[in-house]
Amino acid sequence: MIASGKALRARTSMLSGNAVRRALTGSGSAAVLPTIQATTTEMRTWVQQHHSSSTPSLRFKSTAAVEPIKATADLMVQNEASPPSPPRRKVVKKGKNLTFVPRKAPVALTEKARTFFRSLLKTNKKPSVAGIILNYHQSSTGEPRMVFSFDFVESTQLSPDDEGVSLEVQDDGSPKPPDQSMDDGLPKLYIHHNAFMKVLGGTLDVDLDKFRPLLFDREGNEMDPNA
């Protein structure tokens, strides 16, 4: 292609030079016009002969070069028109409210605590009892201190802010997660909303001798309700 271009420019210069020399020798405008017309015709013929075979390849290369640019432009327009959707959080619809379902329970239960709470619920035959509730409140003895406690709770006593923890386990022995236990209709351990932030991430056990809950933090240290 480069060689053909150089040949075309050389041929054009030679023909143009001949026409100019004829005009300068006094042939007049009548002689110059046929010369220019002949030169133009000869140039067109030469271009058709030397470039007819290369034109398709040029057209193909030009199209191939433009396609990626066009595709990129289309993609940019599409991205501007349709921004990526933010990641979705799992929600469960309850009546008119949307409830966010956590992936893990707020507290873990030792096997002893799980067995103990299930045994308590089996001894209570009241159909209104929804489970056991873990609370955090001032001592009932009148002392100026806070304590953890648990008791039976009825459905009407539960607040929407109280968090349920399943007392069931899966086939592999792992705790039943909230998204599977939320509406299973089984009795649960409920974390009172007053205690939620205090016990979040801890492990719940029970002191069978004193009939009281024991809570441990992530490092295994017993939680002090007054700390």
C-alpha positions as CSV (number, residue, x, y, z in Angstrom):
1,M,0.0,0.0,0.0
2,I,2.8,2.4,0.8
3,A,4.5,1.7,-2.6
4,S,1.3,2.2,-4.4
5,G,0.7,5.5,-2.7
6,K,4.2,6.7,-3.7
7,A,3.7,5.6,-7.3
8,L,0.4,7.5,-7.4
9,R,1.9,10.7,-6.1
10,A,4.8,10.5,-8.6
11,R,2.4,9.8,-11.5
12,T,0.2,12.8,-10.5
13,S,3.2,15.1,-10.2
14,M,4.5,14.1,-13.7
15,L,1.1,14.6,-15.4
16,S,0.5,17.9,-13.6
17,G,4.0,19.1,-14.7
18,N,3.2,18.3,-18.4
19,A,0.0,20.2,-18.2
20,V,1.7,23.2,-16.7
21,R,4.5,23.2,-19.3
22,R,2.0,23.1,-22.1
23,A,0.1,26.0,-20.7
24,L,3.3,28.1,-20.3
25,T,4.4,27.4,-23.9
26,G,1.4,29.3,-25.2
27,S,-0.9,26.6,-26.2
28,G,-3.7,28.7,-24.7
29,S,-6.7,27.7,-22.6
30,A,-8.1,25.7,-25.4
31,A,-5.1,23.4,-25.4
32,V,-4.8,23.3,-21.6
33,L,-8.4,22.1,-21.0
34,P,-8.2,18.8,-23.1
35,T,-4.8,18.1,-21.4
36,I,-6.3,18.5,-17.9
37,Q,-9.3,16.4,-18.8
38,A,-7.0,13.7,-20.2
39,T,-4.9,13.8,-17.1
40,T,-7.9,13.5,-14.9
41,T,-9.2,10.5,-16.9
42,E,-5.9,8.8,-16.8
43,M,-5.6,9.3,-13.0
44,R,-9.0,7.8,-12.4
45,T,-8.1,4.8,-14.6
46,W,-4.8,4.2,-12.8
47,V,-6.5,4.5,-9.3
48,Q,-9.2,1.9,-10.4
49,Q,-6.6,-0.5,-11.7
50,H,-4.2,-0.3,-8.7
51,H,-6.7,0.0,-5.9
52,S,-9.8,-2.0,-6.9
53,S,-8.3,-5.2,-5.3
54,S,-7.2,-3.4,-2.1
55,T,-10.3,-1.4,-1.4
56,P,-12.3,-4.4,0.1
57,S,-9.4,-5.2,2.5
58,L,-9.2,-1.5,3.5
59,R,-13.0,-1.4,4.1
60,F,-12.8,-4.6,6.1
61,K,-9.9,-3.3,8.3
62,S,-11.7,0.0,8.8
63,T,-14.9,-1.8,9.9
64,A,-13.0,-4.1,12.2
65,A,-11.2,-1.2,13.8
66,V,-14.4,0.7,14.4
67,E,-16.4,-2.2,15.8
68,P,-14.5,-2.3,19.2
69,I,-14.9,1.4,19.6
70,K,-18.6,1.2,18.8
71,A,-19.0,-1.7,21.3
72,T,-17.2,0.2,24.0
73,A,-19.3,3.3,23.4
74,D,-22.5,1.3,23.6
75,L,-21.3,-0.3,26.8
76,M,-20.6,3.1,28.4
77,V,-24.0,4.3,27.5
78,Q,-25.6,1.2,28.9
79,N,-23.7,1.5,32.1
80,E,-24.7,5.1,32.6
81,A,-28.4,4.2,31.9
82,S,-28.4,1.2,34.1
83,P,-26.1,1.6,37.2
84,P,-25.2,-1.7,39.0
85,S,-27.7,-2.7,41.6
86,P,-26.5,-2.6,45.2
87,P,-26.2,-5.9,47.0
88,R,-29.5,-7.0,48.5
89,R,-30.1,-7.9,52.2
90,K,-32.5,-10.7,53.0
91,V,-35.7,-9.5,54.4
92,V,-38.9,-11.2,55.6
93,K,-42.2,-9.5,55.2
94,K,-44.4,-9.6,58.3
95,G,-47.7,-7.9,57.8
96,K,-46.9,-4.4,56.8
97,N,-43.4,-4.4,58.2
98,L,-40.1,-5.6,56.8
99,T,-38.0,-7.5,59.2
100,F,-34.3,-8.0,58.6
101,V,-33.2,-11.5,59.3
102,P,-29.6,-11.9,60.7
103,R,-27.4,-14.7,59.4
104,K,-26.5,-15.8,63.0
105,A,-28.2,-15.8,66.3
106,P,-27.2,-13.0,68.7
107,V,-25.9,-15.6,71.2
108,A,-24.6,-19.1,71.1
109,L,-26.0,-21.8,73.4
110,T,-24.0,-24.5,75.1
111,E,-25.4,-28.0,74.8
112,K,-26.2,-27.9,78.5
113,A,-28.2,-24.7,78.2
114,R,-30.1,-25.9,75.1
115,T,-31.0,-29.2,76.9
116,F,-32.0,-27.3,80.0
117,F,-34.3,-24.9,78.3
118,R,-36.0,-27.6,76.2
119,S,-36.6,-29.6,79.4
120,L,-38.2,-26.6,81.1
121,L,-40.5,-26.0,78.1
122,K,-41.6,-29.6,78.1
123,T,-42.8,-29.3,81.7
124,N,-44.9,-26.3,80.9
125,K,-48.1,-27.2,79.1
126,K,-49.5,-23.7,78.7
127,P,-50.2,-23.2,74.9
128,S,-49.7,-19.5,75.4
129,V,-46.0,-19.9,76.3
130,A,-43.8,-19.0,73.4
131,G,-40.5,-19.9,75.0
132,I,-37.9,-18.7,77.5
133,I,-36.8,-15.1,77.7
134,L,-33.3,-13.9,78.8
135,N,-33.6,-10.5,80.5
136,Y,-31.3,-7.8,81.8
137,H,-32.7,-5.7,84.6
138,Q,-32.1,-4.4,88.1
139,S,-31.9,-6.9,90.9
140,S,-35.2,-7.8,92.4
141,T,-33.6,-7.9,95.9
142,G,-33.5,-4.1,95.9
143,E,-29.7,-4.0,95.6
144,P,-28.4,-1.3,93.2
145,R,-27.0,-3.8,90.7
146,M,-28.0,-5.3,87.4
147,V,-28.5,-9.0,86.8
148,F,-29.3,-11.5,84.0
149,S,-32.3,-13.7,84.4
150,F,-34.6,-16.0,82.5
151,D,-38.2,-16.9,82.7
152,F,-41.2,-18.3,80.7
153,V,-42.6,-15.8,78.2
154,E,-46.0,-15.7,76.5
155,S,-46.6,-14.6,72.9
156,T,-48.5,-11.5,74.1
157,Q,-45.5,-10.4,76.2
158,L,-43.0,-10.4,73.4
159,S,-41.9,-7.2,71.7
160,P,-41.0,-6.9,68.0
161,D,-37.5,-5.9,69.2
162,D,-37.0,-9.2,71.1
163,E,-34.8,-11.6,69.2
164,G,-35.5,-15.3,69.0
165,V,-32.8,-18.0,69.2
166,S,-33.7,-21.5,68.1
167,L,-33.3,-24.4,70.5
168,E,-33.1,-26.8,67.6
169,V,-30.1,-28.2,65.8
170,Q,-29.6,-29.3,62.2
171,D,-28.6,-32.8,61.0
172,D,-24.9,-31.9,61.3
173,G,-25.3,-30.7,64.9
174,S,-25.0,-27.0,64.1
175,P,-27.6,-24.5,65.5
176,K,-30.7,-23.9,63.3
177,P,-30.1,-20.5,61.7
178,P,-32.6,-17.6,62.1
179,D,-33.8,-17.7,58.5
180,Q,-34.9,-21.3,59.0
181,S,-36.2,-21.0,62.5
182,M,-38.0,-17.7,62.4
183,D,-41.4,-19.1,61.4
184,D,-41.1,-22.7,62.4
185,G,-43.6,-22.4,65.2
186,L,-41.3,-24.0,67.8
187,P,-40.6,-22.6,71.3
188,K,-37.4,-20.5,71.4
189,L,-35.1,-18.7,73.7
190,Y,-35.8,-14.9,73.3
191,I,-33.3,-12.2,74.0
192,H,-35.1,-9.2,75.6
193,H,-34.4,-6.0,73.8
194,N,-32.9,-4.6,77.1
195,A,-30.3,-7.4,77.1
196,F,-29.6,-7.5,73.4
197,M,-26.6,-5.2,73.1
198,K,-25.2,-6.5,76.4
199,V,-25.1,-10.2,75.4
200,L,-24.5,-9.8,71.6
201,G,-21.9,-12.2,70.4
202,G,-21.7,-14.1,73.7
203,T,-22.3,-17.7,74.7
204,L,-25.1,-18.6,77.1
205,D,-24.7,-21.3,79.7
206,V,-26.6,-22.1,82.9
207,D,-25.7,-22.5,86.5
208,L,-28.0,-25.4,87.6
209,D,-27.2,-25.0,91.3
210,K,-28.1,-21.4,91.4
211,F,-30.7,-21.6,88.6
212,R,-29.3,-18.6,86.8
213,P,-27.8,-17.9,83.4
214,L,-24.1,-17.6,82.8
215,L,-22.8,-15.5,79.8
216,F,-19.3,-15.6,78.4
217,D,-17.7,-13.2,75.9
218,R,-15.8,-14.1,72.8
219,E,-12.6,-14.6,74.9
220,G,-14.3,-17.0,77.3
221,N,-14.6,-14.6,80.2
222,E,-17.8,-14.5,82.2
223,M,-19.7,-11.3,81.6
224,D,-20.3,-9.0,84.5
225,P,-23.8,-7.5,84.2
226,N,-22.7,-4.5,86.1
227,A,-19.6,-3.8,84.0
